[in-house]
Amino acid sequence: MVNLKDQIVDGVTRLSRDEQQFISGLRRIARIGKFIAPAYGHRRQLRMLEEAIEQNHPAVQLVRRILDECNESCVRCLTRLFVEHSWEGYRRRRRLREKLGHGVPSFIVISPLAACNLHCSGCYAGAYGDREPHLTTSDIERLIEEVRQWGCRFITISGGEPTMFWRRIPGEKRGLRDVFRTYDDMMFLMYTNGTLIDDEIAAEVAELGNISPAISLEGFGEDTDARRGEGVFDRVVGAMERLREHRALFGASVTYTSRNWETVTSDEFVEMLIDYGCMYAWYFMYIPVGRDPDLSLMVTPEQRRQVALTTWRWLTSRPIFVADFWNSGPLTRGCIAAGSADGYLHVTHRGDICPCVFMMYSDHNLHETDSETPLMDAIEGQLFRRIREGQETKQNNPLAPCQIVDHPEVLKQAVETSGARDTQQGQKILTELHEEVMQRAQQWREISAQLWTQSGIYRGFADLYSDDGWLRPG
């Protein structure tokens, strides 16, 4: 088994740049992978890879881009993530599911701090303020050690602005880079505004290989500077240029709103990301959470439909991985919040363990327990259980999976019946904004049901959604 895993990692890392040898090598890796793939879904992915090779799919072009533009350390870490986290780790999580009677997340998001060097309008994290507490390296390592027991080899770092903690966490001698170096068999995704990525950080990111910055953009210069501050776009471009020069693996994080959705779904924008060296782009719909939400920034149901169609088209036509945290629900069988099977959860800078980055409610805190398994305690707690029950009873269309904006009545009931606290102390999403969000949710459920069952775009998912309760893709 170990030998086969090593063969795949070494095989990808050493793939030839020669066209015929490159294709031949990919085919060989797909064949070897079938011997260690632990489940039907993984073998399905390998069959899709074989089909992609035959069709010269953009996904194959993306693999070539990664090999050409990233250093060997990055390529090796990324490949090891798929083999050890997605495959080998899956086996461990499956055994835990059988033992515990419920699923286990495949990753977590940690927000070590709330502080940021920017003050972007509408940012959910910005409402916390710069005087908030933060997590220590010991806190972060405590979390990492627990998820490693699940077979997890992937962690997302958010904020605030995590690069403020890159070299040193206040009051300590170590910083985030030291944590990444300690856990060199794991892969970390770091959401960042990019403005603090100097040449030294870019070089260290590339040398480590196991950390990939996802840099925030709102569009071109005018849109980005309008939300993030004058001159930010140029600083972001500079960060991307430095990362590319050092052959690091990086991508973009895009928040789309009612004001910029057309810009960030233009072909010119995605081509710009590719030209700057982005290997992936995460799209996030503006969600009116936090202390000072602006409902006018939320896209309409029809605008959301247009974004869904565009990001899906890019995924199948551009050499860049594009995923929309809401509209790419078919790829994950819907909502992945609340520690659902192969889903995730979020730990805030205060230690609050929340079902999702955007579900800012909690009934467990890292600092209020001596338990060796604080994350599992939260997963088995009332709030997370209520959220997962809502997934089972309300989720029949993976294009409308979210209990914040697609089924807000479920989230409201889960919070009220579990006694969870509002970690923002004054959110309006379940009070003043609830009725209007409910109206939008109903409109989207109607639009998304038609999109899922009648458009024909998603018919390739028929075998994944044949279970009772799911609408059949058309």
ROMIKOL-596386 format. One record per residue (C-alpha): y, z, x; residue number from 1. Coordinates in steps of 0.02 Angstrom, whole numbers, m for minus. Layout:
N
<r <Y, Z, X>, NUM>
...
//
This chain:
474
<r <0, 0, 0>, 1>
<r <122, 51, 136>, 2>
<r <80, m106, 232>, 3>
<r <115, m218, 83>, 4>
<r <282, m131, 51>, 5>
<r <331, m154, 233>, 6>
<r <281, m336, 223>, 7>
<r <400, m364, 78>, 8>
<r <546, m273, 161>, 9>
<r <518, m363, 326>, 10>
<r <488, m528, 238>, 11>
<r <653, m525, 145>, 12>
<r <750, m466, 297>, 13>
<r <679, m608, 403>, 14>
<r <691, m747, 275>, 15>
<r <734, m908, 364>, 16>
<r <899, m996, 335>, 17>
<r <805, m1160, 340>, 18>
<r <794, m1221, 160>, 19>
<r <608, m1260, 154>, 20>
<r <557, m1103, 249>, 21>
<r <676, m998, 141>, 22>
<r <594, m1059, m20>, 23>
<r <420, m1042, 52>, 24>
<r <459, m864, 107>, 25>
<r <523, m815, m66>, 26>
<r <364, m882, m146>, 27>
<r <258, m782, m25>, 28>
<r <356, m622, m62>, 29>
<r <333, m649, m249>, 30>
<r <145, m667, m226>, 31>
<r <132, m510, m119>, 32>
<r <241, m414, m242>, 33>
<r <117, m441, m382>, 34>
<r <m9, m334, m289>, 35>
<r <103, m180, m289>, 36>
<r <209, m206, m445>, 37>
<r <167, m52, m551>, 38>
<r <200, m117, m727>, 39>
<r <206, m270, m837>, 40>
<r <396, m273, m828>, 41>
<r <394, m284, m638>, 42>
<r <265, m422, m638>, 43>
<r <372, m511, m766>, 44>
<r <519, m501, m646>, 45>
<r <414, m582, m510>, 46>
<r <362, m722, m627>, 47>
<r <546, m748, m668>, 48>
<r <581, m756, m481>, 49>
<r <448, m892, m462>, 50>
<r <527, m988, m606>, 51>
<r <699, m964, m530>, 52>
<r <638, m1036, m365>, 53>
<r <571, m1191, m452>, 54>
<r <733, m1215, m549>, 55>
<r <850, m1173, m403>, 56>
<r <925, m1037, m514>, 57>
<r <1090, m957, m458>, 58>
<r <991, m797, m426>, 59>
<r <906, m886, m282>, 60>
<r <1076, m942, m219>, 61>
<r <1132, m760, m228>, 62>
<r <987, m707, m117>, 63>
<r <1041, m838, 8>, 64>
<r <1221, m776, 1>, 65>
<r <1165, m598, 36>, 66>
<r <1061, m656, 185>, 67>
<r <1202, m763, 253>, 68>
<r <1347, m642, 226>, 69>
<r <1272, m467, 246>, 70>
<r <1202, m386, 402>, 71>
<r <1019, m343, 425>, 72>
<r <1047, m158, 388>, 73>
<r <1120, m197, 216>, 74>
<r <982, m322, 175>, 75>
<r <846, m201, 227>, 76>
<r <919, m56, 126>, 77>
<r <940, m164, m29>, 78>
<r <762, m231, m18>, 79>
<r <692, m57, 9>, 80>
<r <783, m1, m148>, 81>
<r <685, m125, m254>, 82>
<r <518, m82, m175>, 83>
<r <531, 108, m161>, 84>
<r <646, 149, m307>, 85>
<r <608, 18, m439>, 86>
<r <421, 4, m403>, 87>
<r <353, 153, m308>, 88>
<r <477, 272, m388>, 89>
<r <433, 202, m559>, 90>
<r <254, 263, m536>, 91>
<r <314, 439, m503>, 92>
<r <433, 437, m652>, 93>
<r <293, 373, m763>, 94>
<r <180, 516, m709>, 95>
<r <320, 641, m744>, 96>
<r <346, 565, m915>, 97>
<r <163, 591, m957>, 98>
<r <171, 770, m893>, 99>
<r <336, 820, m974>, 100>
<r <324, 724, m1135>, 101>
<r <492, 638, m1110>, 102>
<r <569, 509, m996>, 103>
<r <651, 539, m828>, 104>
<r <811, 452, m768>, 105>
<r <802, 326, m628>, 106>
<r <974, 369, m560>, 107>
<r <1125, 482, m582>, 108>
<r <1313, 463, m564>, 109>
<r <1404, 597, m464>, 110>
<r <1593, 615, m471>, 111>
<r <1630, 733, m325>, 112>
<r <1816, 742, m358>, 113>
<r <1950, 705, m487>, 114>
<r <2092, 676, m365>, 115>
<r <2151, 499, m334>, 116>
<r <2287, 416, m231>, 117>
<r <2329, 303, m379>, 118>
<r <2382, 342, m558>, 119>
<r <2314, 199, m662>, 120>
<r <2360, 190, m845>, 121>
<r <2215, 227, m962>, 122>
<r <2101, 299, m827>, 123>
<r <1982, 428, m900>, 124>
<r <1971, 521, m733>, 125>
<r <2159, 521, m705>, 126>
<r <2186, 643, m848>, 127>
<r <2103, 782, m749>, 128>
<r <2244, 801, m622>, 129>
<r <2242, 825, m434>, 130>
<r <2225, 1015, m436>, 131>
<r <2050, 1012, m505>, 132>
<r <1900, 1085, m412>, 133>
<r <1777, 972, m323>, 134>
<r <1594, 968, m274>, 135>
<r <1540, 1019, m99>, 136>
<r <1416, 929, 13>, 137>
<r <1292, 1066, m32>, 138>
<r <1318, 1029, m217>, 139>
<r <1292, 844, m189>, 140>
<r <1137, 871, m83>, 141>
<r <1066, 991, m213>, 142>
<r <1079, 852, m341>, 143>
<r <1006, 721, m225>, 144>
<r <858, 831, m181>, 145>
<r <815, 854, m365>, 146>
<r <820, 670, m410>, 147>
<r <717, 626, m256>, 148>
<r <576, 723, m339>, 149>
<r <583, 594, m479>, 150>
<r <557, 450, m358>, 151>
<r <742, 410, m368>, 152>
<r <817, 319, m218>, 153>
<r <980, 265, m298>, 154>
<r <1140, 365, m329>, 155>
<r <1309, 309, m394>, 156>
<r <1465, 395, m328>, 157>
<r <1622, 390, m435>, 158>
<r <1781, 493, m450>, 159>
<r <1930, 509, m437>, 160>
<r <1937, 411, m277>, 161>
<r <1783, 449, m170>, 162>
<r <1852, 374, m9>, 163>
<r <1972, 522, m3>, 164>
<r <1814, 621, 41>, 165>
<r <1742, 489, 158>, 166>
<r <1774, 577, 323>, 167>
<r <1788, 757, 266>, 168>
<r <1776, 857, 105>, 169>
<r <1914, 989, 99>, 170>
<r <1855, 1153, 172>, 171>
<r <1708, 1073, 261>, 172>
<r <1671, 981, 422>, 173>
<r <1571, 845, 336>, 174>
<r <1615, 706, 216>, 175>
<r <1526, 582, 105>, 176>
<r <1482, 468, 251>, 177>
<r <1381, 612, 324>, 178>
<r <1284, 630, 161>, 179>
<r <1248, 443, 160>, 180>
<r <1190, 453, 340>, 181>
<r <1076, 601, 304>, 182>
<r <991, 511, 159>, 183>
<r <969, 345, 246>, 184>
<r <816, 302, 141>, 185>
<r <923, 298, m16>, 186>
<r <1050, 171, m82>, 187>
<r <1222, 226, m143>, 188>
<r <1345, 128, m251>, 189>
<r <1524, 191, m234>, 190>
<r <1659, 150, m361>, 191>
<r <1825, 142, m270>, 192>
<r <2000, 72, m291>, 193>
<r <1980, 4, m115>, 194>
<r <2155, 47, m55>, 195>
<r <2094, 172, 75>, 196>
<r <1960, 62, 152>, 197>
<r <2028, 34, 326>, 198>
<r <1939, m54, 469>, 199>
<r <1848, 104, 522>, 200>
<r <1778, 138, 349>, 201>
<r <1728, m45, 327>, 202>
<r <1635, m41, 494>, 203>
<r <1545, 121, 448>, 204>
<r <1495, 53, 277>, 205>
<r <1418, m99, 360>, 206>
<r <1333, 4, 496>, 207>
<r <1257, 127, 371>, 208>
<r <1195, m15, 261>, 209>
<r <1147, 102, 118>, 210>
<r <1319, 115, 37>, 211>
<r <1397, m25, m66>, 212>
<r <1579, m11, m125>, 213>
<r <1617, m78, m299>, 214>
<r <1804, m111, m290>, 215>
<r <1912, m103, m447>, 216>
<r <2006, m256, m506>, 217>
<r <2094, m290, m671>, 218>
<r <2117, m477, m645>, 219>
<r <2232, m567, m527>, 220>
<r <2384, m490, m443>, 221>
<r <2493, m468, m596>, 222>
<r <2360, m385, m703>, 223>
<r <2294, m272, m566>, 224>
<r <2467, m215, m511>, 225>
<r <2521, m187, m692>, 226>
<r <2386, m55, m717>, 227>
<r <2362, 12, m541>, 228>
<r <2532, m3, m459>, 229>
<r <2635, m129, m363>, 230>
<r <2549, m201, m211>, 231>
<r <2376, m135, m254>, 232>
<r <2301, m309, m276>, 233>
<r <2349, m360, m99>, 234>
<r <2276, m197, m31>, 235>
<r <2113, m230, m125>, 236>
<r <2103, m406, m54>, 237>
<r <2130, m333, 119>, 238>
<r <1987, m210, 93>, 239>
<r <1871, m351, 38>, 240>
<r <1918, m454, 190>, 241>
<r <1879, m308, 306>, 242>
<r <1712, m274, 223>, 243>
<r <1666, m457, 231>, 244>
<r <1715, m468, 413>, 245>
<r <1596, m325, 452>, 246>
<r <1460, m406, 344>, 247>
<r <1447, m262, 221>, 248>
<r <1372, m275, 47>, 249>
<r <1505, m250, m87>, 250>
<r <1558, m302, m261>, 251>
<r <1689, m277, m395>, 252>
<r <1716, m159, m541>, 253>
<r <1814, m235, m685>, 254>
<r <1885, m142, m834>, 255>
<r <1925, m261, m975>, 256>
<r <2051, m218, m1109>, 257>
<r <2139, m305, m1253>, 258>
<r <2271, m358, m1126>, 259>
<r <2169, m432, m985>, 260>
<r <2002, m486, m1060>, 261>
<r <2048, m671, m1059>, 262>
<r <2097, m663, m875>, 263>
<r <1941, m574, m816>, 264>
<r <1828, m692, m914>, 265>
<r <1907, m849, m841>, 266>
<r <1801, m954, m724>, 267>
<r <1943, m945, m599>, 268>
<r <1924, m757, m589>, 269>
<r <1737, m753, m556>, 270>
<r <1757, m892, m427>, 271>
<r <1889, m785, m342>, 272>
<r <1766, m639, m333>, 273>
<r <1635, m752, m254>, 274>
<r <1761, m822, m130>, 275>
<r <1812, m646, m78>, 276>
<r <1630, m602, m43>, 277>
<r <1580, m501, m196>, 278>
<r <1392, m503, m225>, 279>
<r <1403, m419, m395>, 280>
<r <1529, m374, m530>, 281>
<r <1512, m229, m651>, 282>
<r <1611, m253, m812>, 283>
<r <1667, m101, m910>, 284>
<r <1745, m108, m1083>, 285>
<r <1893, 9, m1102>, 286>
<r <1834, 161, m1201>, 287>
<r <1965, 276, m1281>, 288>
<r <1900, 439, m1206>, 289>
<r <1986, 574, m1105>, 290>
<r <2142, 673, m1145>, 291>
<r <2263, 530, m1172>, 292>
<r <2170, 378, m1242>, 293>
<r <2257, 218, m1297>, 294>
<r <2160, 135, m1437>, 295>
<r <2269, m21, m1422>, 296>
<r <2184, m57, m1254>, 297>
<r <2013, m69, m1335>, 298>
<r <1953, m248, m1364>, 299>
<r <1923, m306, m1541>, 300>
<r <1744, m344, m1595>, 301>
<r <1779, m531, m1582>, 302>
<r <1852, m512, m1407>, 303>
<r <1698, m412, m1358>, 304>
<r <1589, m554, m1419>, 305>
<r <1683, m677, m1309>, 306>
<r <1661, m563, m1158>, 307>
<r <1474, m547, m1195>, 308>
<r <1452, m736, m1203>, 309>
<r <1550, m766, m1043>, 310>
<r <1467, m633, m935>, 311>
<r <1296, m693, m992>, 312>
<r <1342, m872, m950>, 313>
<r <1398, m819, m776>, 314>
<r <1238, m723, m747>, 315>
<r <1141, m883, m774>, 316>
<r <1259, m1004, m688>, 317>
<r <1346, m918, m540>, 318>
<r <1279, m849, m374>, 319>
<r <1340, m674, m416>, 320>
<r <1257, m534, m516>, 321>
<r <1366, m495, m667>, 322>
<r <1326, m352, m786>, 323>
<r <1427, m284, m930>, 324>
<r <1392, m99, m957>, 325>
<r <1389, m128, m1146>, 326>
<r <1352, m312, m1177>, 327>
<r <1208, m320, m1052>, 328>
<r <1109, m198, m1158>, 329>
<r <963, m321, m1178>, 330>
<r <926, m301, m992>, 331>
<r <897, m113, m1011>, 332>
<r <827, m101, m1188>, 333>
<r <991, m29, m1250>, 334>
<r <1076, 136, m1211>, 335>
<r <1024, 222, m1049>, 336>
<r <1123, 384, m1072>, 337>
<r <1063, 564, m1084>, 338>
<r <926, 553, m955>, 339>
<r <824, 430, m1056>, 340>
<r <672, 350, m976>, 341>
<r <736, 254, m823>, 342>
<r <912, 290, m884>, 343>
<r <1044, 402, m808>, 344>
<r <1164, 550, m825>, 345>
<r <1330, 603, m751>, 346>
<r <1386, 756, m652>, 347>
<r <1572, 788, m648>, 348>
<r <1682, 864, m512>, 349>
<r <1670, 1030, m604>, 350>
<r <1481, 1026, m607>, 351>
<r <1468, 983, m792>, 352>
<r <1310, 883, m827>, 353>
<r <1354, 751, m957>, 354>
<r <1247, 620, m1046>, 355>
<r <1356, 476, m985>, 356>
<r <1513, 444, m884>, 357>
<r <1604, 410, m1047>, 358>
<r <1519, 547, m1150>, 359>
<r <1627, 691, m1089>, 360>
<r <1530, 832, m1171>, 361>
<r <1410, 955, m1091>, 362>
<r <1302, 1107, m1125>, 363>
<r <1246, 1133, m944>, 364>
<r <1341, 1160, m782>, 365>
<r <1279, 1151, m604>, 366>
<r <1374, 1308, m554>, 367>
<r <1313, 1415, m698>, 368>
<r <1129, 1419, m651>, 369>
<r <1018, 1466, m505>, 370>
<r <884, 1349, m568>, 371>
<r <808, 1232, m441>, 372>
<r <808, 1096, m575>, 373>
<r <980, 1102, m659>, 374>
<r <974, 917, m703>, 375>
<r <805, 932, m787>, 376>
<r <868, 1085, m881>, 377>
<r <1010, 979, m951>, 378>
<r <891, 836, m994>, 379>
<r <785, 957, m1094>, 380>
<r <938, 1041, m1172>, 381>
<r <1000, 1018, m1349>, 382>
<r <1139, 891, m1317>, 383>
<r <1035, 769, m1218>, 384>
<r <892, 785, m1342>, 385>
<r <1009, 746, m1487>, 386>
<r <1076, 592, m1397>, 387>
<r <901, 527, m1360>, 388>
<r <848, 558, m1541>, 389>
<r <997, 451, m1592>, 390>
<r <938, 313, m1477>, 391>
<r <769, 314, m1562>, 392>
<r <833, 318, m1741>, 393>
<r <990, 211, m1733>, 394>
<r <958, 87, m1594>, 395>
<r <880, m73, m1660>, 396>
<r <995, m200, m1576>, 397>
<r <1020, m190, m1387>, 398>
<r <1190, m273, m1406>, 399>
<r <1250, m122, m1506>, 400>
<r <1175, 25, m1412>, 401>
<r <1320, 143, m1380>, 402>
<r <1340, 307, m1472>, 403>
<r <1524, 314, m1424>, 404>
<r <1585, 149, m1497>, 405>
<r <1434, 74, m1589>, 406>
<r <1363, 229, m1674>, 407>
<r <1501, 361, m1657>, 408>
<r <1433, 460, m1804>, 409>
<r <1277, 498, m1701>, 410>
<r <1377, 564, m1554>, 411>
<r <1484, 670, m1669>, 412>
<r <1331, 750, m1748>, 413>
<r <1248, 776, m1579>, 414>
<r <1400, 867, m1509>, 415>
<r <1424, 975, m1663>, 416>
<r <1242, 1026, m1684>, 417>
<r <1211, 1061, m1500>, 418>
<r <1366, 1167, m1473>, 419>
<r <1416, 1060, m1323>, 420>
<r <1590, 1087, m1251>, 421>
<r <1723, 955, m1228>, 422>
<r <1741, 939, m1039>, 423>
<r <1912, 861, m1062>, 424>
<r <1976, 998, m1179>, 425>
<r <2069, 894, m1306>, 426>
<r <1983, 726, m1328>, 427>
<r <2020, 628, m1487>, 428>
<r <1871, 512, m1493>, 429>
<r <1777, 623, m1617>, 430>
<r <1930, 684, m1712>, 431>
<r <2090, 583, m1736>, 432>
<r <2015, 417, m1678>, 433>
<r <1845, 438, m1760>, 434>
<r <1875, 342, m1921>, 435>
<r <1954, 191, m1838>, 436>
<r <1817, 186, m1706>, 437>
<r <1690, 194, m1849>, 438>
<r <1771, 42, m1931>, 439>
<r <1764, m58, m1769>, 440>
<r <1584, m4, m1744>, 441>
<r <1533, m72, m1913>, 442>
<r <1619, m238, m1876>, 443>
<r <1532, m251, m1707>, 444>
<r <1361, m209, m1778>, 445>
<r <1378, m357, m1897>, 446>
<r <1439, m476, m1762>, 447>
<r <1311, m419, m1633>, 448>
<r <1165, m430, m1756>, 449>
<r <1206, m612, m1786>, 450>
<r <1230, m643, m1600>, 451>
<r <1063, m562, m1559>, 452>
<r <956, m636, m1696>, 453>
<r <1032, m808, m1727>, 454>
<r <1122, m873, m1573>, 455>
<r <965, m922, m1478>, 456>
<r <1040, m857, m1316>, 457>
<r <924, m707, m1305>, 458>
<r <758, m783, m1362>, 459>
<r <687, m756, m1188>, 460>
<r <681, m569, m1226>, 461>
<r <560, m588, m1372>, 462>
<r <414, m508, m1280>, 463>
<r <519, m356, m1231>, 464>
<r <578, m325, m1409>, 465>
<r <418, m346, m1507>, 466>
<r <403, m159, m1543>, 467>
<r <429, m95, m1719>, 468>
<r <609, m50, m1753>, 469>
<r <693, m180, m1642>, 470>
<r <776, m333, m1715>, 471>
<r <691, m489, m1650>, 472>
<r <801, m597, m1538>, 473>
<r <825, m772, m1606>, 474>
//
